């Protein structure tokens, strides 16, 4: 669930911006609405693939930088109870933990691991975008599907499956960066990993190359449900909203529906994300392994020791970052796209 995206709600069709309502990716009903209600003085500029990747990557990195404090709080809460010292914060409180970080680690500590997150965005976005186009072209060339070209159901199926496979491909290709980010962000007062390069070298030395892929199974397990929930909730809410209130701003509709779909997706897939984080920290900092029984055994162990509520440690800061994350990505992406289009045309 490196669909980490993780502005899940507005990233459909291989993480391209669903909020880009002028693209060819809107559904038939929304397309008819836009055709009959054009926005005044709207410039439908086209930008190249490289510029689109650049705009998307920068927008994602900027959004994650702005919401990094909430993301770090989420990770810290998710791994509480994994080791004995984590149980001291049994009743997690966002403000108490935030105060602890400021007093013990300093204000800059809210952005621990953010540099590797930024380094992760461009390759992840590029691989996702490229893989999505390849998968989409492949499915559209299948003789059986060619007979249904133009069908809304067929198009949605291609987008859904292509987006899911692209997400799996991108998550696998860039997974070591995600694991290193988690380990850097999970560090408290004691600093074991001194940076991206040091963490990479230390993990390879102590745990082997495969240590960089701990928790990948949980990540890939969450990709399908994450995209399915985000896509279906987003499209359903947007279509229903526009059907009942066709004069509302499409930007605000997309922002609201994207936020709600992100919340729905986070709620449904958060236990998988929690297990992923804990498996990423297996053997970290030279510690002994906590979970010895694989992905499903880890699920069972967490539930057995911490109850069902333990599977949702850190869900509140995750909720809090959804709406600003969606808004920041949308505004940054659209602004950069317009700037790049103007530069290309001049």
Secondary structure, 3 states (H helix, E strand, C coil): CCCCCCCHHHEECCCEECCCCCCCCCCHHHHHHHHHCCCCCCCCCCCCHHHHHHHHHHHHHHHHHHCHHHHHHHHHHHCCCCCHHHHHHCCCCHHHHHHHHHHHHCHHHHHCCHHHHHHHHHHHHHHHHHHHHHHHHHHHCCHHHHCCCCCHHHHHHHHHHHHHHHHHHHHHHCHHHHHHHHHHHHCCCCCCCCCHHHHHHHHHHHHCHHHHHCCHHHHHHHHHHHHHHHHHHHHHHHHHHHHHCCCCCHHHHHHHHHHHHHHHHHHHHHHHHHHHHHHHCCCHHHCCCCCCCHHHHHHHHHHHHHCHHHHHCCHHHHHHHHHHHHHHHHHHHHHHHHHHHHHHHC
